[in-house]
Every structure is written in C-alpha cells, then in structure tokens.
Amino acid sequence: MRCWRTGGLTLPDLAEPRPEVVDAWFDDVTSAEANQAVIVTAFGQLKITGAVEPAIVALAVAANARERRATELARTANPRWTHADAKAQADERIRRALLAMA
C-alpha cells in the first residue's frame, strides 16, 4: 500500500481503488475525512472556476468508490443501520455528478 507520511500522520494513497487495500484503511477515521475532503475539493473547484482538473476528478471518483465500499462494509457490520439506504443513495448521486465532471 502506498502512503504519504508527514508530520507523524500517515495518509493513504488517495488514488488507490483496490478494495483489498482500501478495506485495511477503514479502521482509520482519517481515510473517511480524506475522502470527503477530496470530493468537496472537486465540487468546490467546479463552483469557483467552472471546471475541474482531470486529476482532481480522478481522485474524487476514487474517493467516492472508497466511500461506497465503506457504506457496504458498515451495512454488513450493522444490518440495523437505519440510514444505510439514504447513505448509499447519496453516494450514488455523488458518483454520477463526479462522472459528469469528467
């Protein structure tokens, strides 16, 4: 697994899409926050400049894939999660919007 190490913090490679690698990150809250930051960056760049750099779109699509995987794992771990369907639907809407940016 490729990672960046800075100031005592280890961040996963945000372009990593393989589930077997990504699954190892889910115990770390930092990965969810990093995913959200990347996705928000894409939408923010679109709002501010009217376009999104292809590299940012690629990172955001990978982050969304990780978020969708996290939702699947959370649903499996907690079948009584009342907001699982809403989260999955939101993840899918975000995925479609990101793909439209490409």
C-alpha positions as CSV (number, residue, x, y, z in Angstrom):
1,M,0.0,0.0,0.0
2,R,1.4,3.4,-1.0
3,C,1.1,6.0,1.7
4,W,2.3,9.5,2.4
5,R,3.9,10.3,5.7
6,T,4.0,13.8,7.0
7,G,4.3,15.3,10.5
8,G,3.5,12.0,12.2
9,L,0.4,11.5,10.1
10,T,0.1,8.7,7.5
11,L,-2.3,9.3,4.7
12,P,-3.3,6.5,2.3
13,D,-2.7,6.9,-1.4
14,L,-5.9,8.7,-2.4
15,A,-5.8,7.3,-5.9
16,E,-5.9,3.7,-4.6
17,P,-9.1,2.0,-5.8
18,R,-8.4,-1.7,-5.0
19,P,-11.0,-2.9,-2.3
20,E,-8.5,-5.3,-0.7
21,V,-6.2,-2.4,0.0
22,V,-8.8,0.1,0.8
23,D,-10.6,-2.2,3.3
24,A,-7.5,-2.0,5.5
25,W,-7.9,1.7,5.9
26,F,-11.4,1.7,7.3
27,D,-10.3,1.4,10.9
28,D,-8.7,4.8,10.4
29,V,-11.1,7.7,10.7
30,T,-8.6,9.8,8.7
31,S,-9.5,7.9,5.5
32,A,-13.2,8.9,5.6
33,E,-12.2,12.5,6.3
34,A,-9.7,12.5,3.5
35,N,-12.3,11.0,1.1
36,Q,-14.8,13.8,2.0
37,A,-12.1,16.4,1.6
38,V,-11.2,15.2,-1.9
39,I,-14.8,15.1,-3.0
40,V,-15.5,18.5,-1.7
41,T,-12.5,19.9,-3.4
42,A,-13.8,18.7,-6.8
43,F,-17.2,20.4,-6.2
44,G,-15.5,23.5,-4.9
45,Q,-13.2,23.8,-7.9
46,L,-16.2,23.4,-10.2
47,K,-18.1,26.1,-8.3
48,I,-15.2,28.6,-8.2
49,T,-13.6,28.0,-11.6
50,G,-16.4,26.4,-13.6
51,A,-14.2,23.4,-14.4
52,V,-12.4,20.6,-12.6
53,E,-8.9,19.4,-13.3
54,P,-8.9,15.8,-14.6
55,A,-6.6,14.7,-11.8
56,I,-8.9,16.1,-9.2
57,V,-11.9,14.3,-10.8
58,A,-9.9,11.0,-10.8
59,L,-9.1,11.4,-7.1
60,A,-12.7,12.3,-6.3
61,V,-14.1,9.3,-8.2
62,A,-11.7,7.0,-6.3
63,A,-12.7,8.7,-3.0
64,N,-16.3,8.1,-3.8
65,A,-15.6,4.5,-4.6
66,R,-14.0,4.1,-1.2
67,E,-17.0,5.8,0.4
68,R,-19.4,3.4,-1.3
69,R,-17.2,0.5,-0.2
70,A,-17.3,1.8,3.4
71,T,-21.1,2.1,3.2
72,E,-21.3,-1.6,2.1
73,L,-19.0,-2.7,4.9
74,A,-20.9,-0.6,7.5
75,R,-24.2,-2.0,6.4
76,T,-22.8,-5.6,6.7
77,A,-21.4,-4.9,10.1
78,N,-24.5,-3.2,11.3
79,P,-27.6,-4.6,9.5
80,R,-29.9,-2.4,11.6
81,W,-28.2,0.9,10.4
82,T,-31.3,2.9,9.7
83,H,-29.7,5.4,7.3
84,A,-27.8,2.9,5.2
85,D,-30.1,3.2,2.2
86,A,-30.0,7.0,2.3
87,K,-26.2,7.0,2.5
88,A,-26.0,4.6,-0.4
89,Q,-28.3,6.8,-2.5
90,A,-26.3,9.9,-1.6
91,D,-23.1,8.1,-2.6
92,E,-24.6,7.1,-5.9
93,R,-25.8,10.7,-6.6
94,I,-22.3,12.0,-5.9
95,R,-20.8,9.3,-8.2
96,R,-23.0,10.4,-11.1
97,A,-22.2,14.1,-10.5
98,L,-18.4,13.3,-10.4
99,L,-18.6,11.3,-13.6
100,A,-20.4,14.1,-15.3
101,M,-17.4,16.3,-14.4
102,A,-15.0,14.1,-16.3
